[in-house]
Amino acid sequence: MCDDVQPTAAEFVTVQTTVEDEPQAERLAAALLDAGLGACVQVSAVRSFYRWKGEVHDDPEQLLTVKTTAAAVPGIKELLTRDHPYEEPELIVQPILDGSPGYLGWVRENTIAPT
């Protein structure tokens, strides 16, 4: 296992986005991992209620949650801007305030730092 890691303020984050279906989610998850922009991408089926262009929608979606570092967020934003199928993709970044040191070490080791 990885060396124990003590998190620093906002060093580790999760990034969320949603897409319409599982194939889109799988493509984005693979692209994020291939680019080294996260250690893990979880995909979950969700039901979203939202207002878009003056209308209320109720749609099934796939929620992607990326376990990553704050340093990787600019690269994630760039990838989503380029590859996301939505006109206005969700992009929410949430800090990880604490976690198991071994797991956070694994996230750090498996997320490529930007150069």
N, CA and C of each residue as an Amber inpcrd file, in Angstrom:
protein
   345
   0.8390000  -1.1860000   0.0000000   0.0000000   0.0000000   0.0000000
   0.8780000   1.2420000   0.0000000   0.2950000   2.3600000  -0.2700000
   1.0060000   3.6350000  -0.3650000   1.4140000   4.1230000   1.0170000
   2.4190000   4.9730000   1.0370000   2.8140000   5.5990000   2.2890000
   1.6560000   6.4220000   2.8250000   1.6340000   6.5470000   4.1640000
   0.5880000   7.3600000   4.7670000   0.7430000   8.8070000   4.3200000
  -0.3890000   9.4310000   4.0240000  -0.4010000  10.8060000   3.5380000
  -1.3370000  11.6200000   4.4130000  -0.8650000  12.7540000   4.8570000
  -1.7180000  13.6850000   5.5730000  -2.1750000  14.7370000   4.5690000
  -3.4960000  14.9050000   4.3880000  -3.9580000  15.8670000   3.3890000
  -3.6410000  17.2940000   3.8030000  -3.3260000  18.1150000   2.8070000
  -3.1880000  19.5390000   3.0420000  -4.4610000  20.1910000   2.5040000
  -4.6850000  21.4300000   2.8650000  -5.9060000  22.1270000   2.4680000
  -6.1230000  22.0250000   0.9640000  -7.2100000  21.4210000   0.5720000
  -7.6720000  21.3300000  -0.8140000  -6.6780000  20.6560000  -1.7550000
  -5.7610000  19.8430000  -1.2290000  -4.8650000  19.0960000  -2.1120000
  -5.6390000  18.0300000  -2.8800000  -6.6100000  17.4310000  -2.2140000
  -7.4120000  16.3760000  -2.8140000  -8.8390000  16.8660000  -2.9990000
  -9.4490000  16.4850000  -4.1120000 -10.8150000  16.9110000  -4.4190000
 -11.5660000  15.7740000  -5.1130000 -12.8760000  15.9380000  -5.1470000
 -13.6920000  15.1440000  -6.0630000 -14.2680000  16.1140000  -7.0820000
 -14.4270000  15.6210000  -8.2930000 -15.0200000  16.4070000  -9.3630000
 -16.2270000  15.6350000  -9.8760000 -17.3460000  16.3180000 -10.0140000
 -18.5740000  15.6920000 -10.4980000 -19.0050000  16.2580000 -11.8330000
 -19.5320000  15.3710000 -12.6660000 -20.2010000  15.7660000 -13.8930000
 -21.2540000  14.7110000 -14.1990000 -22.2090000  15.0590000 -15.0300000
 -23.2420000  14.1090000 -15.4370000 -23.2930000  14.0320000 -16.9490000
 -23.7250000  12.8670000 -17.4340000 -23.9460000  12.6510000 -18.8610000
 -25.2440000  11.8780000 -19.0250000 -25.6900000  11.7870000 -20.2750000
 -26.9900000  11.2110000 -20.5850000 -27.0610000   9.6980000 -20.3740000
 -25.9990000   8.9700000 -20.7470000 -26.1140000   7.5100000 -20.7080000
 -24.7910000   6.8520000 -20.3450000 -24.8540000   5.5390000 -20.1360000
 -23.6860000   4.7850000 -19.7010000 -22.5340000   4.7980000 -20.7110000
 -22.7910000   4.6390000 -22.0190000 -21.6680000   4.7090000 -22.9600000
 -20.9280000   6.0440000 -22.9080000 -21.6480000   7.1590000 -22.7670000
 -20.9880000   8.4610000 -22.6390000 -20.1500000   8.5000000 -21.3560000
 -20.7020000   7.9630000 -20.2740000 -19.9830000   7.9450000 -18.9930000
 -18.7120000   7.1090000 -19.1070000 -18.8060000   5.9630000 -19.7520000
 -17.6380000   5.0980000 -19.9060000 -16.5570000   5.7710000 -20.7470000
 -16.9530000   6.4740000 -21.8120000 -15.9750000   7.1760000 -22.6480000
 -15.2540000   8.2690000 -21.8570000 -16.0270000   9.0710000 -21.1090000
 -15.4020000  10.1380000 -20.3240000 -14.5210000   9.5720000 -19.2170000
 -14.9890000   8.5280000 -18.5310000 -14.1950000   7.9150000 -17.4610000
 -12.8660000   7.4050000 -18.0160000 -12.9190000   6.7250000 -19.1530000
 -11.6970000   6.2120000 -19.7690000 -10.7640000   7.3470000 -20.1740000
 -11.3150000   8.4120000 -20.7360000 -10.4990000   9.5510000 -21.1600000
  -9.8190000  10.2070000 -19.9580000 -10.5510000  10.3640000 -18.8550000
  -9.9820000  10.9650000 -17.6520000  -8.8520000  10.1100000 -17.0900000
  -9.0640000   8.7930000 -17.0250000  -8.0370000   7.9060000 -16.5000000
  -6.8420000   7.8240000 -17.4430000  -7.1110000   7.7270000 -18.7410000
  -6.0180000   7.6550000 -19.7220000  -5.1280000   8.8950000 -19.6670000
  -5.7370000  10.0440000 -19.3770000  -4.9860000  11.2960000 -19.2900000
  -4.3080000  11.4720000 -17.9310000  -4.5410000  10.5420000 -17.0050000
  -3.9470000  10.6400000 -15.6840000  -4.5630000  11.7160000 -14.8130000
  -5.7900000  12.1010000 -15.1160000  -6.4220000  13.2200000 -14.4110000
  -7.1560000  12.8050000 -13.1470000  -7.1590000  11.5340000 -12.8300000
  -7.7710000  11.0440000 -11.6070000  -7.3110000   9.6350000 -11.3360000
  -7.4410000   9.2420000 -10.0820000  -7.0780000   7.8870000  -9.6840000
  -8.2530000   6.9380000  -9.8480000  -9.4670000   7.4660000  -9.7750000
 -10.6700000   6.6480000  -9.8100000 -11.8200000   7.5020000 -10.3410000
 -12.6600000   6.8890000 -11.1650000 -13.8860000   7.5390000 -11.6040000
 -15.0340000   6.5820000 -11.2970000 -15.9240000   7.0090000 -10.4380000
 -17.1090000   6.2020000 -10.1300000 -18.2640000   6.6870000 -10.9970000
 -19.0570000   5.7450000 -11.4930000 -20.2160000   6.0660000 -12.3130000
 -21.4500000   5.4970000 -11.6200000 -22.4440000   6.3580000 -11.4210000
 -23.6790000   5.9590000 -10.7430000 -24.8770000   6.4450000 -11.5370000
 -25.9050000   5.6260000 -11.5910000 -27.1590000   6.0510000 -12.2100000
 -27.8870000   6.9840000 -11.2480000 -28.3440000   8.1260000 -11.7660000
 -29.0970000   9.0950000 -10.9650000 -30.3040000   9.5620000 -11.7700000
 -31.2190000  10.1980000 -11.1030000 -32.3640000  10.8400000 -11.7570000
 -32.2740000  12.3170000 -11.4320000 -32.1870000  13.1280000 -12.4630000
 -31.9870000  14.5680000 -12.2780000 -33.2540000  15.3400000 -12.6170000
 -33.6370000  16.2120000 -11.7160000 -34.7190000  17.1710000 -11.9370000
 -34.0360000  18.5240000 -12.0430000 -34.2820000  19.2420000 -13.1300000
 -33.5840000  20.5100000 -13.3290000 -34.3750000  21.4030000 -14.2750000
 -34.0320000  22.6750000 -14.2150000 -34.6360000  23.6470000 -15.1130000
 -33.6020000  23.9730000 -16.1840000 -33.9920000  23.8870000 -17.4620000
 -33.0920000  24.1990000 -18.5720000 -33.8700000  24.9200000 -19.6500000
 -33.4190000  26.1180000 -19.9820000 -34.0340000  26.9490000 -21.0070000
 -35.5350000  27.1310000 -20.7650000 -35.8700000  27.4130000 -19.5030000
 -37.2430000  27.7310000 -19.1360000 -38.1590000  26.5390000 -18.9300000
 -37.6620000  25.3310000 -19.0860000 -38.4930000  24.1420000 -18.9020000
 -37.9210000  23.2700000 -17.7980000 -38.8110000  22.6080000 -17.0550000
 -38.3940000  21.6680000 -16.0250000 -38.2440000  20.2970000 -16.6690000
 -37.1270000  19.6420000 -16.3820000 -36.8270000  18.3230000 -16.9390000
 -36.7120000  17.2990000 -15.8140000 -36.9620000  16.0680000 -16.1400000
 -36.8340000  14.9160000 -15.2480000 -36.2060000  13.8210000 -16.0950000
 -34.8930000  13.6220000 -15.9370000 -34.1660000  12.7210000 -16.8200000
 -33.2590000  11.7680000 -16.0490000 -33.1240000  10.5450000 -16.5400000
 -32.0740000   9.6660000 -16.0050000 -30.7320000  10.1590000 -16.5350000
 -29.7220000  10.1070000 -15.6830000 -28.3760000  10.4950000 -16.0830000
 -27.3840000   9.5620000 -15.4000000 -26.1370000   9.6770000 -15.8200000
 -25.0310000   8.9890000 -15.1820000 -24.1520000  10.0470000 -14.5160000
 -23.8920000   9.8650000 -13.2390000 -23.0610000  10.7810000 -12.4620000
 -21.6510000  10.2150000 -12.3850000 -20.6770000  11.0020000 -12.8230000
 -19.2730000  10.6250000 -12.7060000 -18.6740000  11.3970000 -11.5480000
 -17.9930000  10.6830000 -10.6490000 -17.2850000  11.2930000  -9.5340000
 -15.8260000  10.9000000  -9.6610000 -14.9730000  11.8960000  -9.8430000
 -13.5440000  11.6740000 -10.0480000 -12.8210000  11.9480000  -8.7300000
 -12.0400000  10.9730000  -8.2630000 -11.1770000  11.1640000  -7.0950000
  -9.8370000  11.6260000  -7.6490000  -9.3970000  12.8160000  -7.2410000
  -8.2410000  13.4150000  -7.8960000  -7.5660000  14.4250000  -6.9770000
  -6.6430000  15.1760000  -7.5520000  -5.9630000  16.2440000  -6.8240000
  -6.4260000  17.5950000  -7.3710000  -6.3090000  18.6090000  -6.5490000
  -6.6810000  19.9530000  -6.9950000  -5.8310000  20.3860000  -8.1850000
  -4.5940000  19.9270000  -8.2280000  -3.7060000  20.3010000  -9.3290000
  -4.1930000  19.7700000 -10.6710000  -4.9810000  18.6970000 -10.6680000
  -5.4820000  18.1070000 -11.9130000  -6.7520000  18.7820000 -12.4240000
  -7.3780000  19.6350000 -11.6360000  -8.6590000  20.2410000 -12.0220000
  -8.5780000  21.0320000 -13.3270000  -7.5620000  21.8410000 -13.5710000
  -7.5140000  22.5410000 -14.8700000  -7.5270000  21.5720000 -16.0610000
  -6.8200000  20.4700000 -15.9500000  -6.8250000  19.4820000 -17.0200000
  -8.1800000  18.8250000 -17.1970000  -8.8800000  18.5950000 -16.0840000
 -10.2330000  18.0190000 -16.1460000 -11.1670000  19.0030000 -16.8280000
 -11.0740000  20.2680000 -16.4740000 -11.9040000  21.2970000 -17.1130000
 -11.6540000  21.3290000 -18.6150000 -10.3950000  21.2690000 -19.0020000
 -10.0560000  21.2850000 -20.4270000 -10.6360000  20.0640000 -21.1480000
 -10.4830000  18.8830000 -20.5410000 -11.0030000  17.6660000 -21.1520000
 -12.5260000  17.7210000 -21.2760000 -13.2010000  18.1680000 -20.2300000
 -14.6730000  18.2340000 -20.2820000 -15.1440000  19.2720000 -21.2990000
 -14.4370000  20.3980000 -21.3970000 -14.8030000  21.4060000 -22.3940000
 -14.7030000  20.8310000 -23.8000000 -13.6890000  20.0300000 -24.0210000
 -13.4490000  19.4520000 -25.3400000 -14.3380000  18.2380000 -25.6320000
 -14.5390000  17.3440000 -24.6480000 -15.1280000  16.0240000 -24.9080000
 -16.5270000  15.8030000 -24.3580000 -17.0250000  16.6910000 -23.5170000
 -18.3360000  16.4660000 -22.8930000 -19.4460000  16.6920000 -23.9060000
 -20.4650000  15.8050000 -23.9340000 -21.5220000  15.9280000 -24.9370000
 -22.5570000  17.0160000 -24.6570000 -22.6230000  17.5430000 -23.4390000
 -23.6440000  18.5380000 -23.1150000 -23.2270000  19.9360000 -23.5750000
 -24.2320000  20.7400000 -23.8760000 -23.9980000  22.1380000 -24.2260000
 -23.3600000  22.8810000 -23.0470000 -23.8380000  22.6300000 -21.8590000
 -23.3030000  23.2460000 -20.6380000 -23.0940000  22.1400000 -19.6090000
 -21.9180000  21.4970000 -19.6160000 -21.6990000  20.3790000 -18.7050000
 -21.5810000  20.8140000 -17.2470000 -22.1030000  19.9640000 -16.3940000
 -21.9070000  20.1420000 -14.9570000 -20.4340000  19.9330000 -14.6460000
 -19.8870000  20.8080000 -13.8430000 -18.5370000  20.6420000 -13.3220000
 -18.5360000  21.2120000 -11.9220000 -18.5030000  20.3260000 -10.9480000
 -18.5000000  20.7370000  -9.5470000 -17.2690000  20.1320000  -8.8930000
 -16.4880000  20.9710000  -8.2140000 -15.2900000  20.5280000  -7.5190000
 -15.5410000  20.6730000  -6.0250000 -15.3080000  19.5710000  -5.2930000
 -15.5180000  19.5770000  -3.8480000 -14.2270000  19.1560000  -3.1550000
 -13.7970000  19.9280000  -2.1550000 -12.5680000  19.5650000  -1.4550000
 -12.7710000  18.3190000  -0.6000000 -11.7220000  17.5220000  -0.4940000
 -11.6890000  16.4180000   0.4540000 -10.9280000  16.9460000   1.6650000
 -11.6210000  17.1160000   2.7580000 -11.0210000  17.7150000   3.9420000
 -10.1760000  16.7380000   4.7300000 -10.5110000  15.4550000   4.6220000
  -9.7730000  14.4400000   5.3520000 -10.0890000  13.0960000   4.7220000
  -9.2810000  12.1260000   4.9930000  -9.5000000  10.7880000   4.4680000
  -8.4310000   9.8660000   4.9940000  -8.5390000   8.5990000   4.6490000
  -7.5300000   7.6620000   5.1270000  -6.2000000   7.9760000   4.4270000
  -5.1390000   8.0560000   5.1900000  -3.8480000   8.4220000   4.6190000
  -3.4150000   7.4970000   3.4790000  -3.6150000   6.2040000   3.6180000
  -3.2220000   5.2800000   2.5630000  -3.9910000   5.5150000   1.2770000
  -5.3040000   5.7680000   1.3980000  -6.1260000   6.0080000   0.2120000
  -5.7140000   7.3040000  -0.4740000  -5.5070000   8.3550000   0.3000000
  -5.1030000   9.6330000  -0.2880000  -3.7270000   9.5250000  -0.9360000
  -2.8510000   8.7310000  -0.3560000  -1.5640000   8.4890000  -0.9900000
  -1.7320000   7.8000000  -2.3280000  -2.6690000   6.8570000  -2.3890000
  -2.9620000   6.1600000  -3.6440000  -3.5140000   7.1430000  -4.6840000
  -4.4120000   8.0490000  -4.2700000  -4.9330000   9.0610000  -5.1940000
  -3.7830000   9.9050000  -5.7370000  -2.9000000  10.3480000  -4.8580000
  -1.7690000  11.1790000  -5.2810000  -0.8820000  10.4220000  -6.2720000
  -0.5610000   9.1790000  -5.9720000   0.3240000   8.3890000  -6.8280000
  -0.2850000   8.0780000  -8.1890000  -1.6000000   8.0640000  -8.2700000
  -2.2690000   7.6660000  -9.5070000  -2.9090000   8.8160000 -10.2620000
  -2.5620000  10.0310000  -9.8680000  -2.9970000  11.2220000 -10.5890000
  -1.7320000  11.9500000 -11.0460000  -1.6330000  12.1520000 -12.3440000
  -0.4450000  12.7830000 -12.8960000  -0.5010000  14.2790000 -12.6450000
   0.5600000  14.7990000 -12.0520000   0.6260000  16.2330000 -11.7880000
   0.9010000  16.9630000 -13.0960000   0.2530000  18.1040000 -13.3030000
   0.5170000  18.8700000 -14.5270000   1.9600000  19.3670000 -14.5380000
   2.4890000  19.5120000 -15.7460000   3.8680000  19.9930000 -15.8640000
   3.8950000  21.4220000 -16.3420000
